Amino acid sequence: MSKETTKWLNTMTLIGNVLKRGKAWHWRESEQDGETNHYDNFVPVEDVRRRLFDWSAVQTEVFIKNENGNFVEIADKKAVMNDKTKQVFGVFSNRFNIHQYDDALLKNLETILDSKELGIDSAGLLQGGGKAWVQISVPENVTTADGFTFRPTLLASTAHNGSLATTYRRIMQAVVCDNTLEMALNESTKSVVKFRHKGSDAFTGRIAEVRDALEIIYQTSDAMVAELDALTAWAVTDNQFTELVKVMYPITIGLGTNDQPSKKSITMQTGKREILQNLWANDERVTPWKNTGLGVVQAFTTYNQHFAGTDAKRVGRNYNKLVNGQQATEDALVLARLKELTLV
């Protein structure tokens, strides 16, 4: 079962701008402890601080028991834990720097949020509080001439469990289907700013770099529209889409003397192929852009978000892909394979 249960997600994630993008998949009023985690407009900063970041991560000594039954401190190791619940997130070297969520994800953003046009779109804790994010965005959706609606955002994330550097990255929220769609076509180093937890690579005093990342939100609408226009102008036939699906989900050959396809591979990959073909042909999240590159990205992103894997772990997995940037990698791979098939 996913660590991100529906109970956790209904109390430890805060979802804003619901009037424009609808409720999150995990919404359960009965599991919200009397206070909704969905907001019609932006999420108030004070709510993020009160409901999510009302504690600090602290370092504590690490001991081992020696052969005499005595506890001996490991001098070069420290554990990082929640100062309220005492939950331990991990054991690290003394060079590990804690980036407090309130500092990295709220105070830094408050310092550079000097415009009333920007606000918190979502925020949350993952992996028992070991990972966290805050997402800021402009209040209004942007719609292309072809009817694709999105919102430029900046995602700030960090972790106390060693799984993630403090990261500020540009992403795009595809409002039409509540997918997180990261366009990797023209992504540059300016789209991502990272600060490691080790050594001297701390984020303190480096607000200018984060501000540069924030500027992408103001400048990104025109660039995103241009990228989306290029995708909608990218012609993809039904046969080319079918070939792409086969390339992305190949049926492997067994090791027997007859070199026949593995029965397990046939079962698994055929099911995935059928879902993708149905999305391409019939799903309203895809069909408005069918036979285009954008339709391809929509089909694969919708599949990954709503159909791939098990339902029990779906929401937690999707949030982790959002925070870790894995969705961008998947989008880029699909588009690279599509280019090989259509632009030769």
FENLIN-V53210 format. One record per residue. N is the residue number from 1. SS is DSSP state (~ for helix, > for strand, _ for the rest). OMEGA is omega in whole degrees, -180 to 180 (* if undefined). Layout:
N	SS	OMEGA
N	SS	OMEGA
This chain:
1	_	-179
2	_	173
3	_	178
4	_	177
5	_	178
6	~	176
7	~	179
8	~	-175
9	~	179
10	~	177
11	~	-175
12	~	168
13	>	-180
14	>	-172
15	>	-179
16	_	177
17	_	-177
18	~	180
19	~	-177
20	~	-176
21	~	180
22	_	-178
23	_	175
24	_	-177
25	_	-173
26	_	-174
27	_	176
28	_	-178
29	~	-177
30	~	-177
31	~	-175
32	_	175
33	_	174
34	_	179
35	_	-176
36	_	175
37	_	178
38	>	-177
39	_	180
40	_	-178
41	_	180
42	_	175
43	>	179
44	_	179
45	~	-178
46	~	177
47	~	177
48	~	-179
49	~	-177
50	~	-171
51	~	-175
52	_	-170
53	_	-179
54	_	180
55	_	180
56	_	171
57	>	-179
58	>	176
59	>	178
60	>	-177
61	>	177
62	>	-178
63	>	171
64	>	178
65	>	-180
66	_	-175
67	_	179
68	_	-179
69	_	179
70	_	179
71	>	-178
72	>	-180
73	>	172
74	>	-167
75	>	-173
76	>	180
77	>	175
78	>	173
79	>	176
80	>	-176
81	>	176
82	>	-175
83	_	179
84	_	-175
85	_	-178
86	_	176
87	_	180
88	>	-179
89	>	-180
90	>	177
91	>	-173
92	>	175
93	>	-180
94	_	-179
95	_	-180
96	>	178
97	_	175
98	_	172
99	_	-177
100	_	-179
101	~	-179
102	~	180
103	~	-172
104	~	-171
105	~	179
106	~	-176
107	~	177
108	~	-179
109	~	177
110	~	-180
111	~	-176
112	~	177
113	_	-178
114	_	180
115	_	177
116	_	-179
117	_	-176
118	>	178
119	>	-177
120	>	-180
121	>	177
122	>	177
123	>	180
124	>	173
125	>	178
126	>	174
127	~	177
128	~	-178
129	~	-180
130	_	-179
131	>	-178
132	>	175
133	>	168
134	>	-178
135	>	178
136	>	-177
137	>	169
138	>	-174
139	_	-173
140	_	175
141	_	175
142	>	-179
143	>	179
144	_	179
145	_	-180
146	_	173
147	_	178
148	_	-175
149	>	180
150	>	177
151	>	177
152	>	-179
153	>	172
154	>	-177
155	>	175
156	>	-178
157	>	176
158	>	-176
159	>	173
160	_	-176
161	_	176
162	_	-175
163	_	-171
164	_	170
165	_	173
166	>	-168
167	>	173
168	>	-175
169	>	173
170	>	171
171	>	178
172	>	175
173	>	178
174	>	-171
175	_	-175
176	_	-180
177	_	179
178	_	171
179	>	166
180	>	-174
181	_	-180
182	_	-180
183	_	-177
184	_	-174
185	_	-175
186	_	-177
187	_	-179
188	_	-180
189	~	179
190	~	-179
191	~	-178
192	>	174
193	>	-177
194	>	175
195	>	-179
196	_	179
197	_	-175
198	>	174
199	_	-174
200	_	-176
201	_	180
202	_	-177
203	_	-178
204	_	178
205	_	-178
206	_	-178
207	~	-177
208	~	179
209	~	178
210	~	178
211	~	177
212	~	178
213	~	179
214	~	-179
215	~	179
216	~	-180
217	~	-180
218	~	-173
219	~	-166
220	~	-175
221	~	-179
222	~	180
223	~	179
224	~	178
225	~	179
226	~	179
227	~	180
228	~	176
229	~	178
230	~	179
231	~	-180
232	~	177
233	_	-179
234	_	-176
235	>	179
236	_	179
237	_	177
238	~	180
239	~	179
240	~	177
241	~	178
242	~	178
243	~	178
244	~	179
245	~	179
246	~	179
247	~	-178
248	~	-179
249	_	-176
250	_	174
251	_	-175
252	_	179
253	>	179
254	_	-176
255	_	-179
256	_	-178
257	_	-179
258	_	-180
259	_	179
260	_	177
261	>	177
262	_	179
263	~	179
264	~	179
265	~	179
266	~	-178
267	~	-176
268	~	-174
269	~	178
270	~	178
271	~	179
272	~	-180
273	~	-178
274	~	178
275	~	-179
276	~	179
277	~	179
278	~	176
279	~	-179
280	~	-173
281	~	-166
282	~	-171
283	_	-176
284	_	176
285	_	-176
286	_	-170
287	~	176
288	~	-179
289	~	179
290	_	-179
291	_	173
292	>	176
293	~	178
294	~	176
295	~	177
296	~	-180
297	~	178
298	~	-179
299	~	-177
300	~	178
301	~	178
302	~	177
303	~	-178
304	~	-177
305	~	-168
306	~	-173
307	_	-175
308	_	177
309	_	-178
310	_	180
311	~	-176
312	~	-177
313	~	-170
314	~	-174
315	~	178
316	~	180
317	~	-179
318	~	178
319	~	179
320	~	177
321	~	176
322	~	-176
323	~	-175
324	~	-179
325	_	-178
326	~	-179
327	~	179
328	~	179
329	~	180
330	~	177
331	~	-178
332	~	-180
333	~	179
334	~	-178
335	~	177
336	~	179
337	~	178
338	~	179
339	~	179
340	~	-177
341	~	-171
342	~	-174
343	_	179
344	_	*
